[in-house]
Amino acid sequence: MVKATGSRDFWAGLMFMAFGLGFMVLARDYAMGSAVRMGPAYFPTVLGGLLALLGAIVFARSFFLDSGRVPRWALRPLILILLSVLLFALALRPLGLVVATAILVFAGALGGHEFRTREATLLYVVLIVFSILVFYKGLGLAFQLWPHFLEG
């Protein structure tokens, strides 16, 4: 028998169960609907249930298999990635999708162990092309693509 309380799977399972059950509890005040005619509670309830089930499996597994100890938190990557998401949210309206996505990708890439300009640039190009095709062209969402001063 493995001492599970310090293992990665133990804590990951608890976290998955907590998030899954939390989504289910928060969604209970909305109409559920059915699989054919989904209400606003259907999606978070079903996904929350699946997440909680996955968490229970991972949690139970932690008592039989050793997944290793939880490593120390790396604060620098955590802060840089959270900061990049915050900067994206703040920059999207005044600077547009193209510039805000560049800020997101390059600031987030600084949170990694190695910053490679070529890889970050390739990721940015793929992400911005995908975002424009799917969200702007395909779904017709009213994102501003460029800063106001560049749009005529």
Backbone as a printed PyTorch tensor [residue, N CA C, xyz], in Angstrom:
tensor([[[  0.8490,  -1.1910,   0.0000],
         [  0.0000,   0.0000,   0.0000],
         [  0.8890,   1.2470,   0.0000]],

        [[  0.5850,   2.1750,  -0.8680],
         [  1.3570,   3.3950,  -1.0230],
         [  0.7650,   4.4780,  -0.1250]],

        [[  1.6290,   5.2910,   0.4730],
         [  1.1370,   6.4400,   1.2370],
         [  0.7220,   7.5070,   0.2280]],

        [[ -0.5770,   7.6900,   0.0680],
         [ -1.1030,   8.4930,  -1.0340],
         [ -1.2010,   9.9820,  -0.7380]],

        [[ -1.2420,  10.3870,   0.5190],
         [ -1.5940,  11.7650,   0.8470],
         [ -0.6320,  12.8160,   0.3090]],

        [[  0.5710,  12.4370,  -0.0460],
         [  1.5090,  13.4110,  -0.5910],
         [  1.6960,  13.2650,  -2.0840]],

        [[  0.9840,  12.3180,  -2.7080],
         [  1.2210,  12.0400,  -4.1210],
         [  0.4820,  13.0140,  -5.0340]],

        [[  0.9640,  13.0980,  -6.2530],
         [  0.3450,  13.9620,  -7.2630],
         [ -1.0870,  13.5340,  -7.5510]],

        [[ -1.2950,  12.2250,  -7.7120],
         [ -2.6360,  11.7320,  -8.0390],
         [ -3.6280,  12.0080,  -6.9220]],

        [[ -3.2010,  11.9220,  -5.6750],
         [ -4.0900,  12.1890,  -4.5510],
         [ -4.6290,  13.6130,  -4.6300]],

        [[ -3.7320,  14.5670,  -4.7660],
         [ -4.1360,  15.9740,  -4.7890],
         [ -4.8440,  16.3480,  -6.0870]],

        [[ -4.4020,  15.7750,  -7.2160],
         [ -5.0780,  16.0480,  -8.4880],
         [ -6.5030,  15.5050,  -8.4520]],

        [[ -6.6820,  14.3040,  -7.9010],
         [ -8.0160,  13.7350,  -7.7930],
         [ -8.9240,  14.5820,  -6.9210]],

        [[ -8.4030,  15.0370,  -5.7880],
         [ -9.1940,  15.9170,  -4.9160],
         [ -9.5710,  17.2110,  -5.6200]],

        [[ -8.6270,  17.7810,  -6.3440],
         [ -8.8870,  19.0290,  -7.0510],
         [ -9.9460,  18.8260,  -8.1380]],

        [[ -9.8280,  17.7560,  -8.9280],
         [-10.8180,  17.4830,  -9.9720],
         [-12.2050,  17.2800,  -9.3700]],

        [[-12.2710,  16.5240,  -8.2840],
         [-13.5730,  16.2950,  -7.6500],
         [-14.1590,  17.6030,  -7.1200]],

        [[-13.3310,  18.4370,  -6.4980],
         [-13.8130,  19.7010,  -5.9470],
         [-14.3390,  20.6230,  -7.0500]],

        [[-13.5930,  20.7560,  -8.1450],
         [-14.0440,  21.6020,  -9.2480],
         [-15.3070,  21.0350,  -9.8860]],

        [[-15.3240,  19.7360, -10.1380],
         [-16.4940,  19.1180, -10.7580],
         [-17.7410,  19.2790,  -9.9110]],

        [[-17.6310,  18.9780,  -8.6230],
         [-18.7820,  19.1260,  -7.7340],
         [-19.1650,  20.5950,  -7.5690]],

        [[-18.1730,  21.4730,  -7.5750],
         [-18.4480,  22.9080,  -7.4800],
         [-19.2670,  23.3990,  -8.6640]],

        [[-18.8990,  22.9700,  -9.8920],
         [-19.6700,  23.3580, -11.0710],
         [-21.0910,  22.8180, -10.9950]],

        [[-21.2290,  21.5970, -10.5100],
         [-22.5630,  21.0030, -10.3980],
         [-23.4190,  21.7680,  -9.3860]],

        [[-22.8160,  22.1610,  -8.2720],
         [-23.5570,  22.9010,  -7.2460],
         [-23.9460,  24.2900,  -7.7650]],

        [[-23.0320,  24.9670,  -8.4280],
         [-23.3310,  26.3020,  -8.9500],
         [-24.4050,  26.2710, -10.0390]],

        [[-24.5000,  25.1630, -10.7740],
         [-25.4560,  25.0710, -11.8720],
         [-26.8380,  24.6330, -11.4200]],

        [[-27.0000,  24.2400, -10.1770],
         [-28.2830,  23.6650,  -9.7350],
         [-29.4350,  24.6700,  -9.7360]],

        [[-29.1610,  25.9590,  -9.7200],
         [-30.2240,  26.9620,  -9.7130],
         [-30.7680,  27.2640, -11.1110]],

        [[-30.1480,  26.7000, -12.1380],
         [-30.5790,  26.9270, -13.5150],
         [-31.4100,  25.7500, -14.0070]],

        [[-32.1660,  25.9780, -15.0770],
         [-32.9810,  24.9200, -15.6690],
         [-32.0840,  23.9020, -16.3600]],

        [[-32.3330,  22.6160, -16.0950],
         [-31.4940,  21.5530, -16.6360],
         [-31.8070,  21.2750, -18.1070]],

        [[-33.0680,  21.1440, -18.4590],
         [-33.4150,  20.7910, -19.8250],
         [-33.1650,  19.3090, -20.0650]],

        [[-32.9750,  18.9430, -21.3300],
         [-32.6980,  17.5470, -21.6880],
         [-31.5530,  17.5290, -22.6850]],

        [[-31.1550,  16.3130, -23.0830],
         [-30.0520,  16.2070, -24.0340],
         [-30.4220,  16.8050, -25.3860]],

        [[-31.7030,  16.7660, -25.7350],
         [-32.1590,  17.3250, -27.0060],
         [-32.3400,  18.8300, -26.9090]],

        [[-32.8430,  19.2890, -25.7790],
         [-33.1120,  20.7180, -25.5810],
         [-32.4280,  21.1470, -24.2830]],

        [[-31.1410,  21.4180, -24.3810],
         [-30.3220,  21.6990, -23.2000],
         [-30.6530,  23.0500, -22.5860]],

        [[-30.7520,  23.0380, -21.2650],
         [-30.9110,  24.2760, -20.5250],
         [-29.5500,  24.7920, -20.0960]],

        [[-29.5040,  25.9420, -19.4460],
         [-28.2170,  26.5240, -19.0550],
         [-27.4520,  25.6970, -18.0200]],

        [[-28.1280,  24.7920, -17.3030],
         [-27.4430,  23.9780, -16.2980],
         [-26.9060,  22.6810, -16.8710]],

        [[-27.3420,  22.3030, -18.0520],
         [-27.0010,  20.9870, -18.6010],
         [-25.4900,  20.8180, -18.7830]],

        [[-24.8790,  21.7290, -19.5160],
         [-23.4450,  21.6150, -19.8360],
         [-22.5600,  21.6190, -18.5850]],

        [[-22.6970,  22.6020, -17.6690],
         [-21.8250,  22.5640, -16.4830],
         [-22.1100,  21.3720, -15.5730]],

        [[-23.3530,  20.8940, -15.5420],
         [-23.6710,  19.7540, -14.6930],
         [-23.0540,  18.4720, -15.2460]],

        [[-23.2160,  18.2340, -16.5410],
         [-22.6670,  17.0250, -17.1490],
         [-21.1410,  17.0560, -17.1090]],

        [[-20.5300,  18.1760, -17.5020],
         [-19.0750,  18.2590, -17.4640],
         [-18.5430,  18.1880, -16.0360]],

        [[-19.2410,  18.8440, -15.1010],
         [-18.8390,  18.7630, -13.6990],
         [-18.9030,  17.3460, -13.1760]],

        [[-19.9460,  16.6130, -13.5580],
         [-20.0650,  15.2150, -13.1460],
         [-18.9560,  14.3560, -13.7210]],

        [[-18.6400,  14.5650, -14.9980],
         [-17.5470,  13.8180, -15.6180],
         [-16.2030,  14.1540, -14.9640]],

        [[-15.9960,  15.4280, -14.6560],
         [-14.7600,  15.8420, -13.9960],
         [-14.6560,  15.2360, -12.5970]],

        [[-15.7660,  15.2190, -11.8710],
         [-15.7730,  14.6140, -10.5330],
         [-15.5160,  13.1130, -10.6200]],

        [[-16.0930,  12.4450, -11.6260],
         [-15.8580,  11.0090, -11.8170],
         [-14.3910,  10.7360, -12.1400]],

        [[-13.8240,  11.5270, -13.0410],
         [-12.4040,  11.3980, -13.3560],
         [-11.5590,  11.6240, -12.1070]],

        [[-11.9280,  12.6260, -11.3120],
         [-11.2110,  12.8990, -10.0700],
         [-11.2880,  11.7340,  -9.1080]],

        [[-12.4520,  11.0850,  -9.0190],
         [-12.5960,   9.9300,  -8.1270],
         [-11.7090,   8.7750,  -8.5770]],

        [[-11.6030,   8.5850,  -9.8910],
         [-10.7390,   7.5160, -10.4140],
         [ -9.2780,   7.8170, -10.1140]],

        [[ -8.8550,   9.0330, -10.3650],
         [ -7.4540,   9.4240, -10.0940],
         [ -7.1680,   9.3450,  -8.5960]],

        [[ -8.1190,   9.8070,  -7.7880],
         [ -7.9710,   9.7610,  -6.3280],
         [ -7.8240,   8.3170,  -5.8410]],

        [[ -8.6900,   7.4290,  -6.3050],
         [ -8.6250,   6.0210,  -5.8890],
         [ -7.3220,   5.3790,  -6.3470]],

        [[ -6.8800,   5.7280,  -7.5260],
         [ -5.6310,   5.1880,  -8.0700],
         [ -4.4300,   5.5580,  -7.2020]],

        [[ -4.5100,   6.7080,  -6.5420],
         [ -3.3750,   7.1690,  -5.7380],
         [ -3.0780,   6.2470,  -4.5640]],

        [[ -4.0350,   5.4090,  -4.1810],
         [ -3.8190,   4.4910,  -3.0750],
         [ -3.1250,   3.2020,  -3.5070]],

        [[ -3.0100,   2.9970,  -4.8220],
         [ -2.4150,   1.7590,  -5.3230],
         [ -1.1460,   1.9740,  -6.1270]],

        [[ -1.0060,   3.1330,  -6.7570],
         [  0.1660,   3.4340,  -7.5740],
         [  0.8270,   4.7060,  -7.0790]],

        [[  2.1430,   4.7220,  -7.0840],
         [  2.8830,   5.9020,  -6.6380],
         [  3.1060,   6.8340,  -7.8260]],

        [[  2.5430,   8.0120,  -7.7650],
         [  2.7160,   8.9830,  -8.8470],
         [  3.7920,  10.0110,  -8.5240]],

        [[  4.4560,   9.8420,  -7.4100],
         [  5.5170,  10.7740,  -7.0280],
         [  4.9840,  11.9140,  -6.1860]],

        [[  5.8820,  12.5740,  -5.5440],
         [  5.5210,  13.6970,  -4.6710],
         [  5.1670,  14.9230,  -5.4960]],

        [[  4.3930,  15.7870,  -4.9110],
         [  4.0440,  17.0500,  -5.5490],
         [  5.2650,  17.9600,  -5.4970]],

        [[  5.7010,  18.4830,  -6.6490],
         [  6.8830,  19.3580,  -6.6370],
         [  6.5480,  20.7200,  -6.0350]],

        [[  7.5880,  21.4560,  -5.6790],
         [  7.3970,  22.8140,  -5.1740],
         [  6.7820,  23.6710,  -6.2620]],

        [[  5.9900,  24.6340,  -5.8520],
         [  5.3580,  25.5380,  -6.8020],
         [  6.3990,  26.4390,  -7.4340]],

        [[  6.3040,  26.5830,  -8.7290],
         [  7.1580,  27.5200,  -9.4460],
         [  6.3470,  28.8110,  -9.6070]],

        [[  6.6430,  29.8020,  -8.8010],
         [  5.8400,  31.0260,  -8.7900],
         [  6.0450,  31.8910, -10.0350]],

        [[  7.2520,  31.9390, -10.5540],
         [  7.5230,  32.7910, -11.7090],
         [  6.6550,  32.4180, -12.9140]],

        [[  6.6100,  31.1390, -13.3330],
         [  5.7380,  30.7980, -14.4640],
         [  4.2630,  31.0540, -14.1640]],

        [[  3.8380,  30.7470, -12.9620],
         [  2.4430,  30.9640, -12.5830],
         [  2.0700,  32.4380, -12.6970]],

        [[  2.9040,  33.3010, -12.1770],
         [  2.6360,  34.7380, -12.2100],
         [  2.6800,  35.2750, -13.6390]],

        [[  3.6660,  34.8500, -14.4280],
         [  3.7850,  35.3500, -15.8000],
         [  2.6190,  34.8980, -16.6770]],

        [[  2.1710,  33.6760, -16.5100],
         [  1.0660,  33.1890, -17.3230],
         [ -0.2390,  33.8790, -16.9130]],

        [[ -0.4730,  34.0230, -15.6150],
         [ -1.6620,  34.7520, -15.1630],
         [ -1.6210,  36.2040, -15.6140]],

        [[ -0.4500,  36.8080, -15.5530],
         [ -0.2850,  38.1900, -16.0000],
         [ -0.5560,  38.3230, -17.5010]],

        [[ -0.1070,  37.3390, -18.2890],
         [ -0.3410,  37.4040, -19.7340],
         [ -1.8320,  37.3270, -20.0600]],

        [[ -2.5890,  36.5170, -19.3180],
         [ -4.0340,  36.4330, -19.5360],
         [ -4.7070,  37.7500, -19.1330]],

        [[ -4.2720,  38.3160, -18.0260],
         [ -4.8120,  39.6020, -17.5870],
         [ -4.4990,  40.7010, -18.5970]],

        [[ -3.2780,  40.7390, -19.0980],
         [ -2.9060,  41.7360, -20.1040],
         [ -3.7200,  41.5630, -21.3880]],

        [[ -3.9780,  40.3170, -21.7740],
         [ -4.8130,  40.0620, -22.9460],
         [ -6.2070,  40.6620, -22.7480]],

        [[ -6.7780,  40.4080, -21.5830],
         [ -8.1260,  40.9230, -21.2920],
         [ -8.1480,  42.4450, -21.3040]],

        [[ -7.1190,  43.0600, -20.7640],
         [ -7.0670,  44.5210, -20.7270],
         [ -6.7570,  45.1290, -22.0910]],

        [[ -6.0290,  44.4030, -22.9360],
         [ -5.5950,  44.9460, -24.2260],
         [ -6.5580,  44.6540, -25.3630]],

        [[ -7.4570,  43.7120, -25.1950],
         [ -8.3020,  43.2820, -26.3120],
         [ -9.1350,  44.4210, -26.9000]],

        [[ -9.7950,  45.1800, -26.0730],
         [-10.6660,  46.2410, -26.5970],
         [ -9.8590,  47.4100, -27.1870]],

        [[ -8.8880,  47.9730, -26.4820],
         [ -8.2070,  49.1360, -27.0790],
         [ -7.2190,  48.7770, -28.1900]],

        [[ -6.5910,  47.5890, -28.1320],
         [ -5.5470,  47.2680, -29.1050],
         [ -5.9810,  46.2730, -30.1730]],

        [[ -7.1000,  45.6150, -29.9910],
         [ -7.5870,  44.6650, -30.9820],
         [ -7.0480,  43.2620, -30.7600]],

        [[ -7.6580,  42.3170, -31.4600],
         [ -7.3400,  40.8990, -31.2920],
         [ -5.9170,  40.5550, -31.7070]],

        [[ -5.4300,  41.1340, -32.7780],
         [ -4.1040,  40.7940, -33.2960],
         [ -3.0150,  41.1800, -32.2950]],

        [[ -3.0550,  42.3930, -31.7740],
         [ -2.0320,  42.8610, -30.8320],
         [ -2.2040,  42.1870, -29.4620]],

        [[ -3.4440,  42.0420, -28.9980],
         [ -3.6960,  41.4300, -27.6930],
         [ -3.2450,  39.9690, -27.6740]],

        [[ -3.4400,  39.2580, -28.7810],
         [ -2.9880,  37.8670, -28.8600],
         [ -1.4720,  37.7960, -28.8550]],

        [[ -0.8150,  38.7450, -29.4810],
         [  0.6530,  38.7850, -29.4470],
         [  1.1390,  38.9650, -28.0060]],

        [[  0.4900,  39.8550, -27.2700],
         [  0.8500,  40.0670, -25.8660],
         [  0.6460,  38.7840, -25.0750]],

        [[ -0.4750,  38.1100, -25.2910],
         [ -0.7800,  36.8660, -24.5930],
         [  0.2830,  35.8040, -24.8540]],

        [[  0.5960,  35.5750, -26.1080],
         [  1.5180,  34.5000, -26.4750],
         [  2.9350,  34.7960, -26.0020]],

        [[  3.4360,  35.9950, -26.2600],
         [  4.8270,  36.2810, -25.9260],
         [  5.0410,  36.4560, -24.4200]],

        [[  4.0930,  37.0870, -23.7270],
         [  4.2170,  37.2020, -22.2700],
         [  4.0530,  35.8400, -21.6090]],

        [[  3.1330,  35.0150, -22.1220],
         [  2.9640,  33.6690, -21.5820],
         [  4.1740,  32.7910, -21.8370]],

        [[  4.8090,  32.9640, -22.9890],
         [  6.0030,  32.1680, -23.3160],
         [  7.1640,  32.4740, -22.3740]],

        [[  7.1920,  33.6730, -21.8300],
         [  8.2410,  34.0160, -20.8660],
         [  8.1250,  33.1830, -19.5830]],

        [[  6.9480,  32.6050, -19.3390],
         [  6.7450,  31.7840, -18.1530],
         [  7.3280,  30.3950, -18.2760]],

        [[  7.7470,  30.0050, -19.4700],
         [  8.3230,  28.6740, -19.6760],
         [  9.7690,  28.6150, -19.2340]],

        [[ 10.3070,  27.4060, -19.2850],
         [ 11.7110,  27.2210, -18.9030],
         [ 12.6540,  27.8360, -19.9250]],

        [[ 12.2710,  27.7320, -21.1820],
         [ 13.0980,  28.2750, -22.2560],
         [ 12.2150,  29.1350, -23.1450]],

        [[ 12.6540,  30.3210, -23.4560],
         [ 11.9050,  31.1880, -24.3600],
         [ 12.5670,  31.1030, -25.7220]],

        [[ 11.8180,  30.5970, -26.6890],
         [ 12.3200,  30.5170, -28.0600],
         [ 11.4540,  31.4140, -28.9320]],

        [[ 12.0430,  32.4440, -29.4710],
         [ 11.3180,  33.4310, -30.2610],
         [ 10.6460,  32.7840, -31.4690]],

        [[ 11.3440,  31.8950, -32.1330],
         [ 10.8030,  31.2550, -33.3310],
         [  9.5560,  30.4360, -32.9990]],

        [[  9.6020,  29.6540, -31.9060],
         [  8.4470,  28.8430, -31.5190],
         [  7.2720,  29.7130, -31.0810]],

        [[  7.5500,  30.7620, -30.3180],
         [  6.4870,  31.6640, -29.8700],
         [  5.8520,  32.3790, -31.0640]],

        [[  6.6500,  32.7660, -32.0370],
         [  6.1340,  33.4370, -33.2260],
         [  5.2550,  32.4890, -34.0360]],

        [[  5.6950,  31.2430, -34.2100],
         [  4.8960,  30.2610, -34.9310],
         [  3.5700,  30.0040, -34.2140]],

        [[  3.6160,  29.8750, -32.8970],
         [  2.3980,  29.6930, -32.1160],
         [  1.4700,  30.8900, -32.2860]],

        [[  2.0200,  32.0780, -32.2550],
         [  1.2260,  33.2940, -32.4180],
         [  0.5480,  33.3250, -33.7830]],

        [[  1.2820,  33.0420, -34.8360],
         [  0.7170,  33.0880, -36.1880],
         [ -0.4180,  32.0680, -36.3270]],

        [[ -0.1870,  30.8410, -35.8540],
         [ -1.2250,  29.8070, -35.9370],
         [ -2.4490,  30.2140, -35.1170]],

        [[ -2.2220,  30.7190, -33.9200],
         [ -3.3290,  31.1000, -33.0380],
         [ -4.1230,  32.2740, -33.5920]],

        [[ -3.4630,  33.2640, -34.1520],
         [ -4.1900,  34.4340, -34.6530],
         [ -4.9570,  34.0860, -35.9300]],

        [[ -4.3710,  33.2710, -36.8000],
         [ -5.0840,  32.8450, -38.0140],
         [ -6.3090,  32.0190, -37.6240]],

        [[ -6.1350,  31.0860, -36.7020],
         [ -7.2520,  30.2650, -36.2270],
         [ -8.3330,  31.1380, -35.5970]],

        [[ -7.9350,  32.0730, -34.7410],
         [ -8.9020,  32.9330, -34.0540],
         [ -9.6900,  33.7920, -35.0310]],

        [[ -9.0130,  34.3500, -36.0110],
         [ -9.6970,  35.1880, -36.9930],
         [-10.6570,  34.3500, -37.8370]],

        [[-10.1980,  33.1820, -38.2840],
         [-11.0630,  32.3390, -39.1220],
         [-12.2730,  31.8100, -38.3630]],

        [[-12.0600,  31.3630, -37.1390],
         [-13.1630,  30.7580, -36.3920],
         [-14.0690,  31.8060, -35.7560]],

        [[-13.4860,  32.7150, -34.9960],
         [-14.3020,  33.6350, -34.2080],
         [-14.7810,  34.8510, -34.9930]],

        [[-13.9020,  35.4230, -35.8050],
         [-14.2560,  36.6500, -36.5150],
         [-15.0490,  36.3430, -37.7910]],

        [[-14.4940,  35.4570, -38.6230],
         [-15.1520,  35.1380, -39.8940],
         [-16.2620,  34.1030, -39.7030]],

        [[-15.9250,  32.9720, -39.0570],
         [-16.8710,  31.8700, -38.9390],
         [-18.0700,  32.1690, -38.0600]],

        [[-17.8300,  32.6120, -36.8460],
         [-18.9160,  32.8850, -35.9070],
         [-19.4230,  34.3200, -35.9700]],

        [[-18.6810,  35.1850, -36.6400],
         [-19.1110,  36.5690, -36.7990],
         [-19.0770,  37.3800, -35.5140]],

        [[-18.2000,  37.0220, -34.5720],
         [-18.1020,  37.7840, -33.3320],
         [-17.4960,  39.1500, -33.6220]],

        [[-17.9630,  40.1490, -32.9220],
         [-17.5860,  41.5410, -33.2100],
         [-16.3050,  41.9400, -32.4960]],

        [[-15.2410,  41.2110, -32.7490],
         [-13.9440,  41.6050, -32.2060],
         [-13.3590,  42.7010, -33.0710]],

        [[-12.7020,  43.6110, -32.4250],
         [-11.9140,  44.5990, -33.1540],
         [-10.5820,  43.9130, -33.4520]],

        [[-10.1690,  43.8840, -34.6980],
         [ -8.9430,  43.1800, -35.0610],
         [ -7.6870,  43.9960, -34.7980]],

        [[ -7.7440,  45.2850, -35.0570],
         [ -6.5730,  46.1560, -34.9460],
         [ -6.8700,  47.3100, -33.9940]],

        [[ -5.8430,  48.0030, -33.5240],
         [ -6.0760,  49.2050, -32.7060],
         [ -6.8690,  50.2410, -33.4950]],

        [[ -7.6040,  51.0780, -32.7740],
         [ -8.4480,  52.1050, -33.4160],
         [ -7.6650,  52.9770, -34.3840]],

        [[ -6.4480,  53.3640, -34.0070],
         [ -5.7010,  54.2860, -34.8520],
         [ -5.2300,  53.6550, -36.1470]],

        [[ -5.2230,  52.3130, -36.2560],
         [ -4.8520,  51.6660, -37.5130],
         [ -6.0360,  51.4120, -38.4180]],

        [[ -7.2360,  51.3680, -37.8150],
         [ -8.4420,  51.1710, -38.6260],
         [ -8.9200,  52.5420, -39.0950]],

        [[ -9.2310,  52.6200, -40.3420],
         [ -9.5890,  53.9160, -40.9230],
         [-10.9000,  54.3670, -40.5690]]])
